[in-house]
């Protein structure tokens, strides 16, 4: 069923691609951290869920039944990216990840937040 509020550029464009790449990086980080120290799995899962949910909700936005639904899905993506940002900061401050890993991942997360914010504003007509 086609989306009532279609934005094909979003699905095939930079936001979808960046969200997918971020999710892949988060899954790889999870696998790496689990090999290092399984005792912190409960924390790792928090980042895994948030980081992969960003792209899942961007993808779901493509099946939105209305403009409001579309904006809602992107807003959920934004919330999940902000949660990912939080967990990355916690992991960095507790030395679970090093400076290089943190800087690279937080840069991607910040970029997603900016893209999502811009997309939401555009959809709202702001």
Secondary structure, DSSP 8 states (H G I E B T S, - for coil): ---SS--HHHHHSHHHHHHHHHHHHHHHHHHHHHHH-GGGHHHHHHHHHHHHHHHHHHHHHTT-SSHHHHHHHHHHHHHHHHHHHHHHHHHHHTTSS-HHHHHHHHHHHHHHHHHHHHHHHHHHT-
